[in-house]
Amino acid sequence: MNPPSGTDGKRFAIVGGRLEDDNSAVYDEMLRITGGRILVFPTASAEPEAVGAETAEVFRSHGFEVEIAAVFGADASLGAQDVAIADQVRRIGHVFFTGGDQAQILAALAPRGAESVVLTAIREVHAAGGLLAGSSAGAAIMSDPMLLGGTSLEAAVHGIADDPAEPGLLVGQGLGFFPFGMIDQHFIKRGRHGRLIVALAATGQRLGFGIDENTALFVEGATARVVGEYGVVLIDLENAEIDDTAGQYDNIRVSYLDDGDAIDLVSRVVSPGSTKRTIAVEDVAYRAPIHTRRHVFGAYTLYDLTARLVLGDPATYTEDCASAFDPRSGTEVSISLARTADTRLWIETSDSGFRMTALDLGMSMTRNVLSAEDCASRQRLQPRRFGAEVSPEAQMVFLGSSPTRSAPEMLAGALELVGKGPVGVLAAASAEPRDVAAEHISLLASQGIAATDLGVTIDTVEFAAQNTELLDQIGKLTGLLVCGGNQIRLVETLLHRGEESALLGAIACAHARGMPLIAASGAASAMSGLMIAGGSSYEALRYGVASDVGHPGLVIQEGVGLFGGGIVDQNLIGGQRLGRLIVACAEESERYGIGVFEDSAVIASHNGARLRATGRDGFVLVEIDTVALELQSDSFVAKGIRLTVLSAGDEADLVDGTIKRCGPSDKAQAILARLIEDIAEDISDLADGHAVMHGISLRMGVAEAASVMIDLECARDEFS
């Protein structure tokens, strides 16, 4: 297919959804282009009158004169034939389509393919230089064909679907305003690269534009510019080798354009933003691929893999991969991303945060149906082995809060495991490691336990590789206490530049032989393969996963991986963190989450499969039904979540799913009720087991023996 020669000066503002009210950069660009006049079409919305009024008010706050087109609701198709509304379009000259269901826009403006008088007027003003703008569904309509629905995993497993009730990708007719390729939105946030690849291949298109949330692609003539919070992904299939029957897509080219970047849509020449620079040796942050299993279509997984390769050592780290598993069909989909001979990279590091431009990375996507044995293995607990078989008796202790500021009973069970010492203390998570280590050593001394500061921080961990005396010392310890603090700093110490440090190797080997490992507070979160690094429960439900701590939402990053039982979180009651733990497990298709309460601990053995509660209150076990998940769609839906609170002495076996109580569950039942109330407080007042606010819904079954099944849903398209 030959590329179009241009758009004859036509202007677009194509927004990837969730356009925040305070995104002045995007609104200011639209203000410049339109001269301050805009006509809002809330046609796609399920609540068009409310959404239209809210959208108009936001535009007014940015200096616009705004009117609303009465093309919505049951009479939308009639409104689209109203000559007065067509005249309104011509008088104002610039239009904006809100989010919602893009099929409703097509049904109103072009019923059964016949153009309405309003659509004709829109094409006229657009051809005359008027701005055609839209967010989410309002962006999807720009191209033809148009994506109508379906997730990346559904698309990769089932291909194109003809029936909306069946799993697969839905593709239909769009309005064809944008001639350069297919548009997709909420792109990186909802992991839509798989579905765009399948859609392009199925429709014979060459180029796809995946625009992320709170970000716009502004087009004026043949020049496109990226403005906003994240960026735009270009997927190029011009030279791709595709065997859909075998589920193999090779030689795909992928580029990431960030805020400030521009591209000539005819020549495909990219101009990085003026503040970006090429990568220097000192910018290298990773020397090895990601160690833990990420959901390849999870939120920002593609962004994270791209960023790692951008900051990777070209001598040792040029390719990475991740996968997703569909438990319904037993199918695994894998995607690899690699530098090529044509790859070009730029970055920006400033007070405003990390920015990158990555051109012509290579991508492949593979679909494989697994055997029953492989399916079972895919869903089993999988800690990292670190080259050593871990003794079933090796125990790991997660402390729900700092031992220096918590009730003495929290530590009691852990201290029984280490005897009289010597215990090593690692305070690499702390900003003041010497003082924090000394404080913990003093605490242990008060209990008659000898302890020593390992003295390793992120600044000294590379020197530890040559310190054979230190590495030998670790093998002789009766236990290791990892102090709390910033878990990101701890992981970057132990997995230094993406590689397993000599310190981590020594710790893993000692633990495999039976040395107890005690992780306090934030360090407990770091022991999982996937780590919660930031975000509140409300942010997790409202926004889902964010790429880093500088953006609203739940931040999930690679953890150390010594614990394979699930995702760990701590400070659970005081921090009201159950909601974010549920979302983290669901977004990454991780079956179990372990939320440790303050003044409490969890003692894990048998590679994380057996858990025992100790301390004052215990922990909550989150179990996700991966078959009942609906992710990367316009809604977050996790049904059949089981929450179980275990009090001190209670035990859980994650292999056979049994819970062993050592006494009455009254206390645990009361804590469970409080946890549910905390989730409901984030979204609404709990009433009759059903809470709803801002599109978030919680449905709760009857709690028995401190265990309850809940359904949690968030219609994130409400925020588009």
VOBA-565182 format. One record per residue (C-alpha): residue in one letter; x, y negated, z. Coordinates in pm, whole numbers, padded with zeros to 5 digits, always signed. Layout:
N
AXYZ...
This chain:
720
M+00000+00000+00000N+00147-00334-00102P+00153-00597+00173P-00075-00896+00125S+00088-01210-00007G-00045-01427+00275T-00360-01561+00429D-00373-01889+00236G-00332-02093+00551K-00593-01906+00754R-00552-01924+01128F-00610-01660+01394A-00582-01629+01770I-00600-01254+01835V-00601-01188+02210G-00536-00843+02356G-00802-00875+02627R-00813-00989+02991L-00739-01349+02896E-00687-01508+03236D-00845-01847+03309D-00506-01999+03394N-00324-01888+03078S-00256-02244+02967A-00009-02136+02698V-00279-01954+02500Y-00555-02208+02562D-00324-02498+02474E-00238-02336+02140M-00606-02291+02060L-00666-02652+02167R-00393-02773+01929I-00529-02578+01634T-00897-02661+01686G-00867-03019+01798G-01073-02926+02102R-01392-02776+01949I-01495-02411+01979L-01812-02205+01927V-01833-01902+02158F-01994-01577+02040P-02069-01352+02342T-02219-01098+02101A-02014-00799+02224S-02089-00842+02593A-02332-00632+02795E-02418-00952+02986P-02393-01210+02707E-02564-01502+02877A-02344-01483+03188V-02025-01409+02993G-02100-01682+02740A-02151-01940+03015E-01837-01832+03202T-01627-01836+02884A-01756-02181+02790E-01672-02315+03133V-01314-02187+03108F-01270-02350+02768R-01409-02678+02908S-01158-02664+03193H-00885-02665+02926G-01027-02970+02750F-01259-02817+02489E-01600-02922+02370V-01788-02591+02370E-02112-02455+02236I-02254-02101+02253A-02391-01923+01948A-02724-01753+02019V-02620-01430+01850F-02652-01175+02127G-02884-00936+02303A-03183-00761+02150D-03229-01039+01893A-02864-01063+01788S-02930-00953+01430L-03206-01213+01399G-02976-01484+01530A-02715-01382+01273Q-02968-01465+00999D-03059-01802+01150V-02962-02084+00915A-02945-02326+01208I-02674-02113+01374A-02488-02088+01043D-02496-02469+01028Q-02370-02476+01388V-02071-02267+01278R-01997-02506+00991R-02036-02814+01213I-01796-02694+01485G-01557-02515+01249H-01383-02280+01497V-01515-01962+01664F-01424-01735+01954F-01559-01382+02010T-01560-01249+02367G-01486-00893+02476G-01728-00606+02517D-01837-00355+02253Q-01707-00438+01906A-01975-00223+01746Q-02234-00476+01864I-02059-00752+01667L-02070-00542+01351A-02432-00447+01408A-02530-00814+01444L-02316-00983+01178A-02307-00710+00915P-02596-00468+00970R-02555-00161+00746G-02270-00344+00572A-02481-00640+00457E-02328-00974+00551S-02547-01212+00749V-02569-01585+00682V-02375-01652+01003L-02092-01419+00895T-02082-01597+00560A-02052-01929+00742I-01770-01792+00960R-01580-01680+00651E-01628-02025+00497V-01492-02221+00793H-01209-01970+00836A-01108-02008+00472A-01114-02384+00519G-00859-02365+00803G-01085-02309+01102L-00958-02093+01386L-01093-01741+01412A-01026-01626+01768G-01130-01325+01972S-01035-01126+02278S-01055-00749+02325A-01359-00646+02116G-01334-00986+01953A-00981-00890+01843A-01072-00541+01724I-01317-00672+01463M-01044-00865+01282S-00918-00567+01082D-01083-00314+00854P-01087-00024+00931M-01153-00095+01298L-01089+00112+01610L-01415+00177+01794G-01313+00397+02085G-01118+00692+02220T-00797+00731+02416S-00447+00809+02292L-00456+01157+02441E-00793+01232+02282A-00669+01102+01948A-00346+01301+01959V-00524+01623+02065H-00850+01604+01866G-00785+01354+01587I-01069+01152+01432A-01417+01224+01572D-01740+01175+01382D-01962+01204+01688P-01916+00955+01974A-02023+01229+02216E-01725+01444+02113P-01364+01386+02225G-01146+01215+01969L-01081+00881+01804L-01364+00671+01665V-01284+00458+01359G-01531+00249+01163Q-01575-00051+00940G-01438-00382+01064L-01491-00733+00934G-01158-00740+00750F-01048-01094+00833F-00688-00989+00907P-00525-00837+00597F-00188-00730+00737G-00278-00414+00927M-00490-00258+01197I-00545-00435+01529D-00559-00267+01870Q-00585-00441+02207H-00521-00379+02579F-00237-00200+02408I+00053-00141+02646K-00166-00155+02955R-00389+00126+02830G-00122+00328+02655R-00282+00302+02312H+00023+00376+02096G-00090+00734+02039R-00432+00638+01913L-00297+00367+01684I-00053+00613+01525V-00334+00861+01460A-00565+00588+01327L-00304+00450+01088A-00223+00796+00956A-00588+00891+00912T-00685+00573+00730G-00376+00533+00513Q-00271+00207+00675R+00096+00121+00706L+00119-00129+00989G-00051-00155+01326F-00047-00447+01569G-00093-00351+01934I-00157-00666+02139D-00131-00644+02515E-00351-00805+02778N-00337-01178+02851T-00135-01215+02531A-00221-01358+02191L-00093-01319+01838F-00133-01661+01672V-00131-01651+01294E-00103-01956+01068G-00069-01857+00706A+00191-01581+00689T+00362-01671+01017A+00263-01500+01340R+00381-01598+01688V+00345-01419+02021V+00222-01624+02316G+00136-01491+02660E+00212-01266+02953Y+00349-00963+02766G+00395-00884+02400V+00288-00721+02075V+00391-00375+01954L+00431-00319+01580I+00392+00041+01462D+00517+00102+01108L+00433+00427+00925E+00577+00328+00587N+00844+00599+00599A+00678+00828+00851E+00668+01204+00797I+00333+01337+00915D+00196+01689+00946D-00129+01643+01134T-00213+02014+01114A+00107+02094+01302G+00066+01791+01525Q+00396+01637+01417Y+00455+01265+01348D+00818+01173+01274N+01021+00875+01157I+00782+00615+01297R+00930+00271+01344V+00829+00072+01652S+00910-00287+01743Y+00828-00496+02049L+00783-00873+02009D+00759-01084+02321D+00645-01433+02413G+00815-01688+02187D+00897-01442+01908A+00775-01499+01551I+00737-01277+01247D+00684-01348+00880L+00398-01111+00801V+00494-01085+00434S+00869-01026+00459R+00850-00862+00806V+01145-01078+00917V+01139-01141+01293S+01276-01453+01462P+01341-01395+01835G+01249-01674+02074S+01510-01946+02106T+01587-01855+02467K+01674-01493+02387R+02029-01364+02346T+02202-01045+02245I+02288-00794+02516A+02623-00812+02695V+02811-00532+02870E+02712-00668+03209D+02343-00636+03115V+02360-00256+03098A+02138-00115+03373Y+02089+00250+03271R+02321+00526+03161A+02076+00818+03156P+01713+00898+03069I+01430+00879+03318H+01441+01171+03559T+01078+01206+03654R+00767+01303+03463R+00572+01000+03340H+00234+01003+03171V+00335+00888+02825F+00000+00719+02768G-00007+00573+03117A-00012+00201+03179Y+00317+00039+03072T+00501+00368+03023L+00586+00262+02666Y+00705-00077+02793D+00918+00086+03063L+01081+00331+02822T+01151+00049+02577A+01303-00169+02850R+01526+00117+02966L+01658+00170+02614V+01709-00204+02566L+01917-00214+02885G+02073+00129+02827D+02438+00207+02769P+02463+00271+02392A+02743+00521+02455T+02543+00754+02682Y+02174+00664+02661T+02004+00608+02328E+01689+00823+02352D+01416+00894+02606C+01086+01076+02612A+00769+01134+02810S+00460+01348+02773A+00093+01381+02859F-00108+01693+02932D-00472+01757+02846P-00594+02019+03097R-00919+02073+02906S-00745+02205+02594G-00412+02309+02742T-00235+02072+02502E+00080+01874+02571V+00163+01563+02369S+00521+01438+02377I+00664+01113+02248S+01031+01033+02204L+01172+00685+02159A+01523+00621+02033R+01764+00360+01910T+01837+00388+01539A+02106+00248+01315D+01867-00036+01231T+01768-00119+01589R+01830-00476+01701L+01782-00598+02057W+01761-00930+02240I+01682-01019+02600E+01609-01317+02820T+01694-01320+03189S+01577-01630+03370D+01380-01739+03673S+01062-01664+03477G+01157-01296+03460F+01287-01039+03212R+01189-01069+02846M+01297-00852+02555T+01271-00815+02180A+01331-00470+02032L+01319-00413+01656D+01306-00082+01470L+01321+00177+01742G+01249+00527+01618M+00951+00721+01751S+00814+01070+01709M+00498+01230+01847T+00449+01604+01887R+00143+01808+01985N+00179+02158+02131V-00080+02400+02268L+00072+02559+02576S+00042+02919+02687A-00158+02995+03002E+00169+03041+03191D+00307+02708+03068C-00021+02532+03154A+00000+02663+03508S+00365+02557+03531R+00280+02211+03398Q+00042+02157+03690R+00259+02308+03966L+00457+02107+04220Q+00787+02016+04059P+01057+01849+04269R+01388+01775+04104R+01638+02053+04164F+01960+01848+04150G+02142+02166+04050A+02064+02349+04374E+01784+02583+04478V+01612+02426+04778S+01563+02649+05080P+01191+02692+05161E+01278+02603+05518A+01437+02271+05423Q+01219+02002+05579M+01148+01645+05482V+00982+01398+05720F+00788+01090+05613L+00742+00822+05877G+00442+00596+05825S+00611+00290+05976S+00952+00179+06103P+01068+00396+06395T+01215+00093+06571R+00873-00071+06587S+00641+00225+06631A+00507+00449+06903P+00762+00704+07032E+00542+01001+06938M+00593+00925+06569L+00956+01039+06589A+00908+01330+06827G+00855+01598+06564A+01140+01469+06349L+01390+01455+06633E+01322+01817+06722L+01460+01910+06379V+01799+01734+06408G+01913+01848+06752K+02193+01644+06906G+02339+01531+06577P+02539+01406+06411V+02269+01229+06208G+02360+01007+05916V+02185+00673+05878L+02136+00522+05531A+02010+00162+05530A+02050+00089+05159A+01686-00023+05132S+01748-00311+05370A+01865-00662+05287E+02069-00646+05612P+02195-00287+05605R+02454-00311+05882D+02216-00461+06137V+01933-00225+06045A+02160+00080+06061A+02291-00031+06402E+01935-00070+06530H+01842+00283+06423I+02165+00429+06562S+02085+00269+06896L+01735+00418+06887L+01872+00766+06823A+02133+00722+07096S+01855+00644+07343Q+01719+00991+07264G+02059+01155+07316I+02131+01197+06945A+02465+01101+06792A+02438+00904+06469T+02665+00730+06221D+02614+00464+05955L+02699+00600+05609G+02771+00240+05510V+02655+00275+05150T+02461-00003+04974I+02374-00078+04613D+02699-00278+04594T+02920+00006+04720V+02753+00322+04589E+02990+00354+04292F+03287+00352+04529A+03123+00632+04729A+03182+00866+04435Q+03556+00850+04510N+03509+00880+04886T+03540+01257+04924E+03555+01224+05303L+03211+01059+05307L+03061+01317+05068D+03201+01602+05277Q+03066+01436+05591I+02712+01443+05452G+02731+01820+05417K+02807+01852+05791L+02521+01636+05919T+02232+01787+06116G+01999+01533+05959L+01974+01214+05754L+01759+00914+05846V+01684+00684+05551C+01571+00347+05685G+01280+00153+05541G+01289-00173+05350N+01272-00238+04977Q+01219+00101+04815I+01319-00035+04474R+01660-00126+04612L+01694+00222+04760V+01610+00398+04433E+01847+00175+04237T+02117+00274+04483L+02063+00650+04468L+01986+00654+04094H+02249+00397+04010R+02211+00266+03655G+01968+00549+03594E+02221+00819+03683E+02222+01047+03984S+02485+00894+04212A+02744+01108+04388L+02577+01005+04714L+02238+01137+04598G+02399+01458+04477A+02559+01516+04817I+02232+01440+04998A+02033+01671+04769C+02279+01959+04815A+02284+01919+05192H+01904+01908+05202A+01881+02214+04975R+02087+02405+05231G+01849+02301+05507M+01950+01955+05633P+01634+01770+05748L+01573+01445+05561I+01379+01172+05744A+01248+00881+05534A+01096+00582+05713S+00831+00343+05583G+00918+00223+05231A+01189+00487+05200A+00915+00752+05232S+00756+00621+04911A+01091+00641+04734M+01131+01016+04792S+00855+01101+04540G+00929+01140+04172L+00689+00852+04106M+00699+00565+04352I+00448+00296+04443A+00657-00020+04440G+00392-00289+04493G+00034-00405+04459S-00274-00398+04679S-00570-00161+04656Y-00786-00432+04503E-00521-00518+04244A-00488-00149+04159L-00862-00117+04101R-00905-00454+03932Y-00598-00456+03707G-00466-00101+03708V-00092-00056+03665A+00140-00354+03605S+00486-00337+03454D+00666-00500+03745V+00618-00677+04076G+00591-01014+03904H+00247-00934+03763P-00084-00858+03935G-00165-00489+03962L-00021-00164+04090V+00351-00120+04027I+00464+00240+03969Q+00831+00311+03913E+01063+00608+03909G+01138+00747+04254V+01427+00961+04372G+01234+01284+04315L+01352+01483+04617F+00986+01543+04711G+00768+01723+04459G+00441+01748+04649G+00289+01428+04512I+00300+01050+04546V+00372+00924+04899D+00253+00595+05048Q+00283+00464+05403N+00149+00194+05637L-00179+00320+05502I-00436+00192+05750G-00293-00150+05829G-00202-00209+05465Q-00542-00082+05340R-00355+00118+05080L-00579+00418+05015G-00727+00261+04702R-00389+00204+04544L-00276+00559+04629I-00584+00700+04455V-00527+00484+04148A-00156+00575+04138C-00234+00948+04139A-00508+00910+03880E-00313+00686+03642E-00017+00925+03641S-00228+01245+03650E-00058+01344+03974R-00272+01592+04163Y-00180+01500+04519G-00120+01180+04715I+00003+01171+05075G-00084+00856+05268V+00097+00842+05602F-00058+00640+05883E+00133+00401+06109D+00291+00562+06419S+00251+00895+06240A+00455+01136+06034V+00429+01419+05783I+00670+01713+05796A+00698+01883+05456S+00855+02219+05375H+00851+02481+05095N+00943+02224+04830G+00670+01991+04950A+00394+02250+04929R+00330+02273+05303L+00253+01964+05508R+00213+01922+05882A+00081+01609+06052T+00256+01473+06361G+00255+01150+06559R-00044+00947+06669D-00295+00974+06381G-00155+01188+06099F-00214+01130+05728V-00470+01138+05449L-00438+01387+05165V-00569+01269+04827E-00652+01538+04572I-00733+01436+04214D-00935+01648+03973T-00734+01579+03656V-01010+01725+03437A-01255+01461+03565L-01031+01165+03483E-01107+00910+03213L-00804+00690+03157Q-00672+00446+02896S-01031+00373+02797D-01231+00063+02877S-01304+00202+03223F-01115+00374+03501V-01316+00681+03605A-01193+00928+03867K-01463+01169+03980G-01438+01446+04235I-01158+01291+04440R-01118+01479+04766L-01000+01286+05070T-00896+01481+05379V-00758+01334+05699L-00523+01558+05899S-00455+01484+06264A-00143+01574+06460G-00084+01948+06440D-00306+02003+06135E-00148+02168+05830A-00216+02167+05455D-00100+02416+05194L-00095+02248+04852V-00057+02578+04667D-00370+02753+04788G-00553+02435+04897T-00617+02547+05255I-00637+02317+05557K-00555+02455+05901R-00691+02258+06197C-00532+02283+06539G-00824+02122+06720P-01149+01925+06680S-01170+01694+06379D-01367+01414+06549K-01074+01171+06550A-00986+01251+06191Q-01349+01202+06092A-01350+00854+06246I-01030+00759+06062L-01175+00887+05733A-01482+00668+05784R-01256+00368+05843L-01056+00439+05526I-01374+00455+05318E-01492+00130+05474D-01160-00033+05385I-01201+00062+05019A-01557-00064+05024E-01443-00388+05187D-01224-00451+04886I-01517-00419+04650S-01839-00477+04846D-02030-00389+05160L-02087-00017+05187A-02456+00074+05175D-02610+00417+05138G-02282+00565+05018H-02271+00336+04717A-02071+00015+04679V-02044-00205+04371M-01866-00533+04302H-01708-00680+03989G-01765-00359+03796I-01603-00139+04065S-01816+00147+04193L-01763+00387+04485R-01988+00687+04536M-01936+00904+04841G-02064+01248+04930V-02129+01379+05280A-01816+01399+05493E-01759+01732+05663A-01465+01831+05884A-01286+01503+05804S-01305+01571+05430V-01519+01402+05166M-01561+01392+04788I-01584+01051+04623D-01620+00911+04272L-01439+00587+04196E-01503+00386+03882C-01392+00047+03754A-01533-00090+03431R-01223-00287+03339D-01380-00402+03014E-01584-00634+03237F-01266-00837+03275S-01179-00854+02905
